[in-house]
């Protein structure tokens, strides 16, 4: 028997016969369940004793499937794994805390009911899953590679459970009327709404429908962030710019800023009473207007917010372009300009495509910036939010608008695949590659600096405004210097038992940091594992699966929050009000960035590296860990950084998922903004920014840099870069 199979059999038996089957009120780590009697306690007993002593016989067949896999490991693994998973799903969804749902009452004992699954059920379900994949691998799945089969099974299972299930659960509302009855034709009526698809703006001053507004904004933001991200990546890697480290930090700053703050800073700069607006009005005699509210303001805020995503994706792709290919072009008498435009830039197409796709999707799903700066320019995300929580609660309309969002996402995904085609973009091989990266030609260098430097100055000004707002009494009214906002939020006093965290923000800060740190690693791990499967493995429904991984990213956080409440507020998974649901929401909300960054980086890595490792009798797991992962450090860093900071600054989804015990920083900030206490909110944001900068530096130190055996570029223009 293989060690992997033996391990999962042990996990399955322990989960079924030892660990508590149902979720514990005080948590698994609290030893109270052992003190209360463990197997004798109705709430803490494992499945074996729940079936024998506590009148839940429907849990006993699970032991039969485990026994089948233990006694017949060569013949019955597929049957045991599939049967165990099927039975767990059948009994889990068929019996809830009120009794049977769809199972016949006559087949169950009187008073049959059960609550949400606990660690015992999770361990047993995981064991059945990997028993199934082991059996499928032995029958030829993934060429008999158990690790590949297990990875496919794991990713498919978690994506189906935590993305497809809640999303489909809420999207079915589009086919239901206000009384909860099925009404399929109602979908067409809701889709044909003129407020969604109206084109009145073409003929007059009437605004267009929210669908066209959202599509236009997403295209502008996707294109803009891709251009800016590429310009920043080229300046950092292909020029002699003296402050590259500072520029890297500056590009990451907007992504680590909590919502609403950048919008408020933009209003103070460019609003009707803003600093820049008043200066322009006084200098040129131009009447101050409200131009920032609407498309220009949302576009500017989203460009500031989402350019770091494009930069994080593109920096690894730019660094991965092989200098040997550029030198080969120059030996064929191509100058620096022609080499860059015909060799270097085309090899960056996977990164450009993925950066545009992420910017496009992020823009469509953004909620905070349109809420602050939208004015009369309505977009789908805000319409969905007000349809869910507004006075005219219409969950069906919210579901229809979410379907429109998914349709736009599918369109962008299809366009990306068509643009990339079936071309090869491999640049990192196992061959010698120690050339010097090509410096930007003079014209491209001037163009990139002309784009980067003004944007960097704007970013610095924005953050100076944020810092000033935390150090004055009342931002925009009373500019008396003070530290009282920091003292109120993060004050520390001494008491009888030592230090007392007296500040009002400490509870939300510790909770947010803990949940963000815990969610970062699984987000990066699942994202890169998914990217590896999509880039290196062939299996049925691969494209559909790839699109499925983008679902949680494409749908606004408000919809995801409501979907998670509807899906996980009842058995078999009762997670509402716990910290686990926040971790899960962050993992699968942010996973697509790791997927896209990983795919972009893997497209540059020659498959011969994998094959060479496999021919030396290394398994797939060893190949991924020892060969590919060191070459994927930029993608790993992008996934870690993005997942951590997005969890620290998320607002739309957590509005519905936070509880009194698990208050997040953004919900605290939102409460202060709603009360008009901008100084305290900005002070909190400033502390969060500093903490995230330190954490990002720690991630960079832990991950390290990718080493490709190349010489460093000269600090000044090299002879190649000086060529025209």
TORTOR-84267 format. One line per 2 residues: number of its first residue (from 1); their letters; for each residue x, y, z of C-alpha. Coordinates in steps of 0.05 Angstrom, whole numbers. Layout:
<pts>
NUM> A> X Y Z  ... $
</pts>
This chain:
<pts>
1> XX> 0 0 0  27 69 -19 $
3> XX> 44 116 37  -2 170 11 $
5> XX> -62 123 10  -44 96 80 $
7> XX> -41 167 106  -110 185 80 $
9> XX> -140 121 106  -114 139 175 $
11> XX> -143 209 168  -210 180 147 $
13> XX> -214 132 206  -192 185 256 $
15> XX> -244 234 228  -300 183 231 $
17> XX> -284 148 297  -244 198 339 $
19> XX> -257 272 322  -322 308 337 $
21> XX> -368 301 277  -407 365 285 $
23> XX> -382 436 295  -370 455 367 $
25> XX> -399 520 395  -335 539 432 $
27> XX> -288 514 377  -246 451 368 $
29> XX> -186 479 405  -227 490 469 $
31> XX> -217 427 511  -287 434 540 $
33> XX> -315 381 493  -267 329 523 $
35> XX> -286 349 594  -360 343 576 $
37> XX> -353 269 559  -330 267 486 $
39> XX> -360 203 459  -416 206 510 $
41> XX> -434 278 493  -487 286 439 $
43> XX> -453 348 410  -380 324 413 $
45> XX> -384 250 395  -351 224 332 $
47> XX> -394 195 275  -384 123 299 $
49> XX> -414 138 368  -465 186 339 $
51> XX> -492 127 300  -489 76 355 $
53> XX> -510 115 416  -541 181 394 $
55> XX> -594 158 344  -559 179 280 $
57> XX> -552 113 243  -544 147 175 $
59> XX> -472 162 194  -452 88 201 $
61> XX> -449 71 126  -390 119 121 $
63> XX> -349 69 161  -368 14 111 $
65> XX> -337 55 54  -273 66 95 $
67> XX> -271 -8 110  -279 -25 36 $
69> XX> -220 20 18  -178 -10 73 $
71> XX> -191 -83 56  -192 -77 -20 $
73> XX> -142 -22 -37  -127 -49 -106 $
75> XX> -199 -58 -131  -248 -14 -94 $
77> XX> -216 54 -84  -259 90 -136 $
79> XX> -322 58 -109  -304 72 -36 $
81> XX> -283 145 -49  -341 162 -94 $
83> XX> -391 125 -51  -366 159 13 $
85> XX> -370 229 -18  -439 215 -47 $
87> XX> -465 190 20  -435 249 57 $
89> XX> -469 298 10  -535 260 11 $
91> XX> -542 257 86  -510 327 96 $
93> XX> -559 363 51  -617 315 64 $
95> XX> -621 327 140  -613 395 174 $
97> XX> -628 424 242  -703 421 229 $
99> XX> -704 350 204  -705 316 135 $
101> XX> -706 363 75  -714 319 13 $
103> XX> -703 250 44  -765 207 59 $
105> XX> -785 215 132  -804 142 138 $
107> XX> -733 119 125  -705 159 183 $
109> XX> -714 153 259  -764 199 292 $
111> XX> -733 266 310  -677 259 259 $
113> XX> -638 324 254  -566 348 252 $
115> XX> -525 411 253  -465 436 214 $
117> XX> -406 391 201  -343 396 244 $
119> XX> -271 375 238  -287 301 239 $
121> XX> -332 308 178  -280 352 142 $
123> XX> -225 302 154  -268 244 130 $
125> XX> -291 282 68  -218 299 51 $
127> XX> -199 226 60  -255 202 13 $
129> XX> -234 254 -39  -161 232 -41 $
131> XX> -180 158 -38  -222 172 -101 $
133> XX> -166 208 -137  -116 153 -118 $
135> XX> -163 102 -148  -172 144 -211 $
137> XX> -97 152 -218  -88 77 -215 $
139> XX> -138 73 -272  -99 121 -316 $
141> XX> -121 191 -295  -64 241 -302 $
143> XX> -20 185 -331  -22 149 -265 $
145> XX> 8 207 -225  -24 208 -157 $
147> XX> -2 279 -141  -31 308 -205 $
149> XX> -96 269 -196  -101 292 -123 $
151> XX> -86 364 -142  -141 363 -196 $
153> XX> -190 332 -147  -173 382 -92 $
155> XX> -179 444 -135  -244 419 -169 $
157> XX> -274 403 -101  -258 469 -66 $
159> XX> -277 510 -127  -343 473 -133 $
161> XX> -358 480 -59  -336 551 -45 $
163> XX> -346 585 -113  -397 547 -156 $
165> XX> -444 527 -100  -455 596 -68 $
167> XX> -455 633 -135  -505 585 -167 $
169> XX> -546 588 -102  -556 663 -108 $
171> XX> -561 666 -185  -622 621 -182 $
173> XX> -658 681 -151  -662 709 -221 $
175> XX> -712 655 -239  -755 665 -177 $
177> XX> -810 716 -164  -820 757 -100 $
179> XX> -861 700 -68  -806 649 -80 $
181> XX> -842 613 -137  -805 591 -200 $
183> XX> -816 641 -257  -766 628 -314 $
185> XX> -796 681 -360  -785 734 -307 $
187> XX> -711 731 -324  -724 759 -394 $
189> XX> -766 816 -365  -711 834 -316 $
191> XX> -657 830 -370  -695 876 -417 $
193> XX> -698 932 -366  -682 999 -400 $
195> XX> -643 1021 -338  -594 965 -353 $
197> XX> -587 970 -429  -614 1040 -446 $
199> XX> -576 1080 -499  -609 1148 -486 $
201> XX> -541 1180 -477  -527 1175 -551 $
203> XX> -588 1217 -570  -588 1267 -514 $
205> XX> -568 1283 -443  -600 1221 -414 $
207> XX> -551 1173 -383  -538 1104 -413 $
209> XX> -556 1039 -379  -513 1013 -323 $
211> XX> -488 955 -366  -457 1002 -418 $
213> XX> -430 1047 -364  -396 989 -331 $
215> XX> -368 960 -396  -339 1027 -418 $
217> XX> -307 1039 -350  -278 969 -347 $
219> XX> -247 974 -417  -215 1042 -400 $
221> XX> -189 1017 -333  -164 951 -361 $
223> XX> -126 986 -417  -100 1041 -372 $
225> XX> -76 997 -316  -41 951 -366 $
227> XX> -4 1009 -398  15 1039 -331 $
229> XX> 35 971 -301  79 957 -362 $
231> XX> 111 1025 -359  128 1017 -285 $
233> XX> 155 947 -296  199 970 -354 $
235> XX> 226 1029 -316  243 985 -256 $
237> XX> 276 929 -296  301 959 -362 $
239> XX> 327 1029 -345  379 1061 -300 $
241> XX> 327 1096 -258  362 1114 -192 $
243> XX> 304 1102 -144  278 1034 -165 $
245> XX> 263 1009 -95  224 1072 -78 $
247> XX> 186 1065 -144  168 992 -126 $
249> XX> 141 1015 -59  102 1071 -92 $
251> XX> 69 1025 -141  45 980 -85 $
253> XX> 18 1036 -40  -51 1043 -73 $
255> XX> -67 970 -67  -54 971 8 $
257> XX> -99 1030 20  -166 1016 52 $
259> XX> -228 1035 11  -258 1105 11 $
261> XX> -193 1138 31  -165 1148 -39 $
263> XX> -233 1172 -61  -236 1223 -5 $
265> XX> -165 1247 -21  -184 1255 -95 $
267> XX> -245 1296 -74  -201 1342 -31 $
269> XX> -154 1352 -89  -202 1355 -149 $
271> XX> -271 1367 -119  -308 1432 -125 $
273> XX> -273 1459 -63  -210 1418 -75 $
275> XX> -140 1446 -70  -122 1436 -144 $
277> XX> -191 1459 -168  -188 1524 -128 $
279> XX> -117 1538 -152  -136 1528 -225 $
281> XX> -197 1571 -216  -156 1627 -185 $
283> XX> -99 1623 -235  -139 1616 -300 $
285> XX> -207 1644 -281  -242 1577 -293 $
287> XX> -305 1565 -253  -299 1507 -206 $
289> XX> -342 1448 -225  -361 1378 -202 $
291> XX> -326 1342 -260  -292 1293 -213 $
293> XX> -359 1261 -196  -376 1210 -250 $
295> XX> -335 1173 -301  -270 1215 -293 $
297> XX> -268 1207 -218  -283 1133 -217 $
299> XX> -232 1121 -272  -178 1159 -236 $
301> XX> -191 1124 -169  -193 1055 -202 $
303> XX> -130 1069 -241  -95 1086 -175 $
305> XX> -124 1025 -141  -113 972 -195 $
307> XX> -48 992 -229  -9 954 -174 $
309> XX> -44 890 -195  -20 899 -267 $
311> XX> 50 916 -242  53 854 -198 $
313> XX> 33 810 -256  78 843 -308 $
315> XX> 142 851 -267  154 776 -268 $
317> XX> 137 771 -341  184 828 -360 $
319> XX> 240 797 -319  227 730 -352 $
321> XX> 241 753 -423  305 719 -445 $
323> XX> 365 765 -460  392 712 -507 $
325> XX> 333 722 -554  344 797 -554 $
327> XX> 418 788 -567  402 739 -624 $
329> XX> 359 793 -656  415 843 -651 $
331> XX> 464 795 -683  416 796 -742 $
333> XX> 428 872 -746  364 893 -711 $
335> XX> 373 957 -671  348 965 -599 $
337> XX> 283 997 -621  265 942 -670 $
339> XX> 287 887 -621  242 915 -566 $
341> XX> 180 922 -610  187 857 -649 $
343> XX> 219 810 -598  214 833 -526 $
345> XX> 143 863 -526  110 804 -563 $
347> XX> 140 756 -511  104 796 -457 $
349> XX> 35 783 -488  13 732 -435 $
351> XX> 27 782 -380  -7 839 -418 $
353> XX> -69 796 -430  -74 773 -358 $
355> XX> -62 844 -331  -117 871 -376 $
357> XX> -165 816 -355  -152 828 -281 $
359> XX> -160 904 -289  -224 894 -329 $
361> XX> -254 847 -278  -232 888 -217 $
363> XX> -263 950 -247  -329 915 -259 $
365> XX> -332 886 -189  -307 949 -153 $
367> XX> -357 978 -104  -322 1029 -59 $
369> XX> -298 1078 -112  -363 1083 -151 $
371> XX> -400 1093 -85  -357 1153 -66 $
373> XX> -344 1184 -134  -400 1157 -177 $
375> XX> -447 1217 -176  -499 1204 -230 $
377> XX> -455 1152 -265  -487 1086 -243 $
379> XX> -450 1020 -250  -470 948 -239 $
381> XX> -435 938 -172  -472 995 -138 $
383> XX> -538 976 -170  -529 905 -143 $
385> XX> -513 932 -74  -575 976 -70 $
387> XX> -618 920 -99  -596 875 -41 $
389> XX> -596 924 18  -638 982 -8 $
391> XX> -708 1001 12  -736 963 -49 $
393> XX> -703 896 -34  -701 858 -100 $
395> XX> -654 798 -96  -678 775 -165 $
397> XX> -655 840 -198  -588 834 -162 $
399> XX> -580 763 -190  -597 786 -261 $
401> XX> -546 843 -257  -495 792 -231 $
403> XX> -509 749 -292  -495 809 -337 $
405> XX> -429 818 -301  -412 745 -312 $
407> XX> -429 752 -386  -381 810 -393 $
409> XX> -327 771 -356  -337 712 -402 $
411> XX> -331 758 -462  -266 787 -437 $
413> XX> -239 718 -421  -256 693 -491 $
415> XX> -224 755 -522  -161 742 -482 $
417> XX> -156 670 -505  -166 691 -578 $
419> XX> -113 745 -573  -61 697 -543 $
421> XX> -79 641 -591  -36 579 -592 $
423> XX> 31 615 -598  90 595 -554 $
425> XX> 118 647 -506  172 605 -474 $
427> XX> 233 645 -454  262 608 -394 $
429> XX> 293 541 -413  345 496 -384 $
431> XX> 398 523 -431  450 576 -415 $
433> XX> 419 645 -411  468 693 -379 $
435> XX> 460 753 -425  448 824 -403 $
437> XX> 374 845 -408  362 896 -463 $
439> XX> 358 967 -439  299 1006 -465 $
441> XX> 312 1043 -530  315 1118 -521 $
443> XX> 245 1133 -548  211 1079 -506 $
445> XX> 250 1100 -445  228 1173 -452 $
447> XX> 156 1151 -463  156 1106 -402 $
449> XX> 187 1159 -357  137 1210 -384 $
451> XX> 81 1163 -361  111 1139 -296 $
453> XX> 138 1202 -264  74 1244 -266 $
455> XX> 34 1186 -240  85 1175 -185 $
457> XX> 80 1249 -166  4 1244 -164 $
459> XX> 9 1183 -120  56 1219 -72 $
461> XX> 9 1278 -68  -50 1233 -54 $
463> XX> -15 1200 4  11 1266 32 $
465> XX> -62 1288 34  -80 1223 71 $
467> XX> -23 1233 121  -43 1306 133 $
469> XX> -115 1285 145  -94 1241 203 $
471> XX> -53 1297 237  -106 1352 239 $
473> XX> -168 1360 281  -219 1359 226 $
475> XX> -199 1345 154  -224 1402 110 $
477> XX> -247 1447 168  -199 1453 226 $
479> XX> -125 1444 208  -98 1448 279 $
481> XX> -43 1395 287  -60 1338 334 $
483> XX> -45 1265 350  -111 1252 384 $
485> XX> -138 1208 329  -80 1159 337 $
487> XX> -87 1160 413  -162 1147 409 $
489> XX> -153 1089 360  -88 1057 384 $
491> XX> -78 1083 455  -40 1039 505 $
493> XX> -45 1050 580  -20 1014 642 $
495> XX> -65 979 691  -60 932 751 $
497> XX> -42 875 706  7 911 659 $
499> XX> -6 941 591  -79 954 571 $
501> XX> -97 961 497  -145 1018 510 $
503> XX> -153 1043 438  -219 1029 405 $
505> XX> -187 1000 342  -143 947 372 $
507> XX> -196 891 371  -211 900 297 $
509> XX> -137 909 280  -115 844 313 $
511> XX> -173 806 282  -159 834 213 $
513> XX> -85 820 216  -94 749 241 $
515> XX> -147 731 188  -107 764 132 $
517> XX> -43 728 151  -78 661 157 $
519> XX> -113 669 89  -52 692 50 $
521> XX> -15 626 47  -73 581 25 $
523> XX> -94 635 -26  -25 634 -58 $
525> XX> -19 558 -53  -87 543 -85 $
527> XX> -77 597 -137  -9 573 -161 $
529> XX> -31 500 -158  -90 517 -202 $
531> XX> -45 556 -249  2 496 -254 $
533> XX> -56 450 -270  -83 497 -324 $
535> XX> -15 510 -355  17 441 -350 $
537> XX> -39 389 -349  -92 369 -399 $
539> XX> -161 346 -376  -233 351 -398 $
541> XX> -271 416 -389  -206 453 -376 $
543> XX> -229 520 -405  -295 518 -367 $
545> XX> -257 503 -304  -209 561 -317 $
547> XX> -268 608 -325  -300 579 -262 $
549> XX> -239 600 -221  -253 672 -241 $
551> XX> -326 672 -218  -314 697 -148 $
553> XX> -268 751 -175  -317 776 -227 $
555> XX> -378 781 -182  -380 841 -135 $
557> XX> -362 828 -63  -432 847 -41 $
559> XX> -461 790 -81  -408 742 -55 $
561> XX> -423 763 16  -498 750 8 $
563> XX> -484 685 -29  -440 660 28 $
565> XX> -494 676 79  -547 639 39 $
567> XX> -502 579 26  -467 571 93 $
569> XX> -519 593 144  -551 524 146 $
571> XX> -524 453 149  -483 418 126 $
573> XX> -435 477 131  -455 528 184 $
575> XX> -400 580 180  -436 646 188 $
577> XX> -409 688 245  -343 650 249 $
579> XX> -273 670 229  -269 611 181 $
581> XX> -320 640 134  -279 704 129 $
583> XX> -216 663 113  -253 622 60 $
585> XX> -283 685 29  -215 718 24 $
587> XX> -181 655 -3  -229 644 -61 $
589> XX> -242 718 -73  -168 733 -83 $
591> XX> -145 666 -112  -153 688 -186 $
593> XX> -95 737 -181  -49 679 -163 $
595> XX> -79 639 -219  -68 693 -272 $
597> XX> 1 711 -247  21 638 -245 $
599> XX> -5 624 -315  32 684 -343 $
601> XX> 97 662 -310  89 588 -328 $
603> XX> 78 606 -401  150 630 -402 $
605> XX> 178 566 -372  198 512 -421 $
607> XX> 163 445 -409  231 412 -419 $
609> XX> 248 434 -348  191 391 -321 $
611> XX> 209 334 -368  282 335 -348 $
613> XX> 263 330 -275  214 273 -288 $
615> XX> 266 234 -329  311 237 -268 $
617> XX> 256 199 -231  232 258 -191 $
619> XX> 157 258 -178  110 314 -198 $
621> XX> 109 341 -127  186 344 -125 $
623> XX> 187 376 -194  139 431 -172 $
625> XX> 175 443 -106  247 440 -130 $
627> XX> 244 464 -202  183 506 -217 $
629> XX> 169 540 -151  237 576 -148 $
631> XX> 223 602 -218  153 624 -198 $
633> XX> 176 670 -142  149 734 -175 $
635> XX> 81 701 -183  84 674 -112 $
637> XX> 101 742 -85  45 774 -125 $
639> XX> -5 723 -98  18 731 -25 $
641> XX> 20 807 -27  -46 814 -63 $
643> XX> -83 764 -19  -56 795 46 $
645> XX> -70 868 29  -138 853 -2 $
647> XX> -159 816 61  -135 876 102 $
649> XX> -173 926 59  -235 886 36 $
651> XX> -301 920 48  -357 897 2 $
653> XX> -360 823 21  -342 831 95 $
655> XX> -400 879 107  -446 818 109 $
657> XX> -397 768 140  -369 806 200 $
659> XX> -396 793 270  -387 824 338 $
661> XX> -332 774 353  -297 783 286 $
663> XX> -299 857 269  -255 875 210 $
665> XX> -215 939 202  -254 962 141 $
667> XX> -321 956 176  -293 997 233 $
669> XX> -268 1050 183  -334 1051 147 $
671> XX> -370 1064 213  -324 1123 227 $
673> XX> -334 1151 156  -410 1145 163 $
675> XX> -406 1184 229  -364 1238 196 $
677> XX> -302 1222 239  -254 1226 180 $
679> XX> -192 1240 222  -199 1175 261 $
681> XX> -214 1135 198  -152 1164 163 $
683> XX> -108 1153 223  -129 1080 224 $
685> XX> -115 1075 150  -46 1105 159 $
687> XX> -28 1052 211  -55 997 166 $
689> XX> -12 1023 108  51 1022 151 $
691> XX> 36 952 177  23 926 107 $
693> XX> 87 957 81  127 921 135 $
695> XX> 90 856 120  103 862 45 $
697> XX> 177 873 59  176 810 101 $
699> XX> 142 771 45  195 795 -4 $
701> XX> 250 773 43  219 705 55 $
703> XX> 203 691 -19  269 720 -45 $
705> XX> 286 736 -117  283 691 -177 $
707> XX> 353 672 -201  359 658 -275 $
709> XX> 434 657 -280  436 724 -315 $
711> XX> 483 782 -307  455 846 -279 $
713> XX> 443 904 -326  490 962 -323 $
715> XX> 467 1020 -280  473 1068 -337 $
717> XX> 454 1059 -409  491 1000 -437 $
719> XX> 518 1002 -508  458 961 -529 $
721> XX> 410 1009 -496  445 1068 -527 $
723> XX> 436 1041 -596  384 1073 -640 $
</pts>
